[in-house]
Amino acid sequence: MFELLTLIVFVWLLVKAAGLALKLTWGAAKIVAGILVALAMPLLVLILVFAGGIALLAPIALVAIAVAILKACT
């Protein structure tokens, strides 16, 4: 009878420990994800601004070259 009671207590403790481990890892994952998002968002915005700026520079440069050629011809 004591062995059965001990087995039940140990199984109950195992389930409680597994639940606590899942809660801790989930909380840690949320903290790490929050830090990564906080660090990555400004970097992503900067990359998009620079990529968009470079994409806009090509047509502006072509127009400027065309204007310079037309001015040189007249």
Buried (B, 14 or more C-beta within 10 A) or exposed (E): EEEEEEEEEEEEEEEEEEEEEEEEEEEEEEEEEEEEEEEEEEEEEEEEEEEEEEEEEEEEEEEEEEEEEEEEEE
